[in-house]
Amino acid sequence: MLKIKVNDKFSFEVSSEKDVRIINNQAIDADIVRINDRTFHVIHKGKSYNAELINLNKDEKSCAVKVGTNIYSMQMTDQFDELLHQLGMDNLKATKVSEVKAPMPGLVIRILAAEGEEVEKGGNLFVLEAMKMENIIKAPADVKIKSIKVKSGDKVEKNQVVMIFA
């Protein structure tokens, strides 16, 4: 499921099952043909539309699409973004991050960084096993590891401090 906010006004829930597109729990009968990397042709309810992807920012999960003479700005979130929000980890884009906490209870499988090491945003910090799944916890910003508060094999609780950054 994908949640899309259009022009900061309209919200849609989009999903698909087999070849059926579903918007706000209603099946949509539309014929969509990709013309090239940025252009699509859409036929919906007997009307023809050309849609052009003007801007795409994968990091911020946003895009701008031009349909006819109208431009639509879209912000997308998926189930993982919703989970991060529920865990209180959706605001980690702050410029100064002082620590990383366990996002859920689990078992620390491996520590992938060392004290004193500088890790770039998105770099691997540690592996946390939770609900029989291994989750690689990544650096939320460019950081230098000041201290590591756990070791491999330790059990952690949700929001327990795992690493402190300088």
Residue pairs with C-beta under 8 A, 6 or more apart in sequence:
1 13
1 14
1 15
1 78
1 79
2 13
2 14
2 15
2 76
2 77
2 78
3 11
3 12
3 13
3 14
3 76
3 77
3 78
3 82
4 11
4 12
4 13
4 14
4 74
4 75
4 76
5 11
5 74
5 75
5 76
6 12
6 72
6 73
6 74
7 72
7 73
8 73
8 75
12 23
12 24
13 23
13 24
13 25
14 21
14 22
14 23
15 21
15 22
16 22
20 27
20 28
21 27
21 28
21 30
22 28
28 44
29 44
29 45
30 42
30 43
30 44
31 42
31 43
31 44
32 40
32 41
32 42
33 40
33 41
33 42
34 40
35 41
35 50
37 53
38 52
38 53
38 54
39 50
39 51
39 52
39 53
40 50
40 51
40 52
40 53
41 48
41 49
41 50
41 51
42 48
42 49
42 50
42 51
43 49
49 67
49 68
50 67
50 68
51 65
51 66
51 67
52 65
52 66
52 67
53 63
53 64
53 65
54 63
54 64
54 65
54 66
54 71
55 62
55 63
55 64
56 62
56 63
57 63
60 75
61 75
61 76
61 77
61 78
61 81
62 73
62 74
62 75
62 76
63 73
63 74
63 76
64 71
64 72
64 73
64 74
65 71
65 72
65 74
66 72
81 90
84 90
84 103
87 103
87 104
87 158
88 159
89 103
92 140
92 141
93 140
93 141
94 140
94 141
95 141
96 141
97 140
97 141
97 143
97 165
98 164
98 165
99 161
99 162
99 163
99 164
99 165
100 125
100 137
100 139
100 140
100 161
100 162
100 163
100 165
101 158
101 159
101 160
101 161
101 162
102 128
102 137
102 156
102 157
102 158
102 159
102 160
102 162
103 128
103 135
103 137
103 158
104 128
104 130
104 135
104 158
105 130
105 155
105 156
105 157
105 158
106 128
106 129
106 130
106 131
106 135
106 155
106 156
107 128
107 129
107 130
107 153
107 154
107 155
107 156
108 126
108 127
108 128
108 129
108 150
108 151
108 152
108 153
108 154
108 155
108 156
108 162
109 126
109 127
109 128
109 129
109 134
109 152
110 126
110 127
110 152
111 125
111 126
111 148
111 150
111 151
111 152
112 124
112 125
112 126
112 127
112 136
113 119
113 123
113 124
113 125
113 126
113 145
113 148
113 163
114 145
114 148
115 145
115 146
115 147
115 148
116 144
116 145
117 144
117 145
118 142
118 143
118 144
118 145
119 125
119 139
119 142
119 143
119 144
119 145
120 139
120 142
121 139
121 140
121 141
121 142
122 138
122 139
123 138
123 139
124 136
124 137
124 138
124 139
125 137
125 138
125 139
125 145
125 162
125 163
126 136
126 137
126 150
126 162
126 163
127 134
127 135
127 136
127 137
128 134
128 135
128 137
128 156
129 135
137 162
143 165
143 166
144 165
144 166
145 163
145 164
145 165
145 166
146 163
146 164
146 165
146 166
147 163
147 164
148 162
148 163
149 160
149 161
149 162
149 163
149 164
150 156
150 160
150 162
156 162
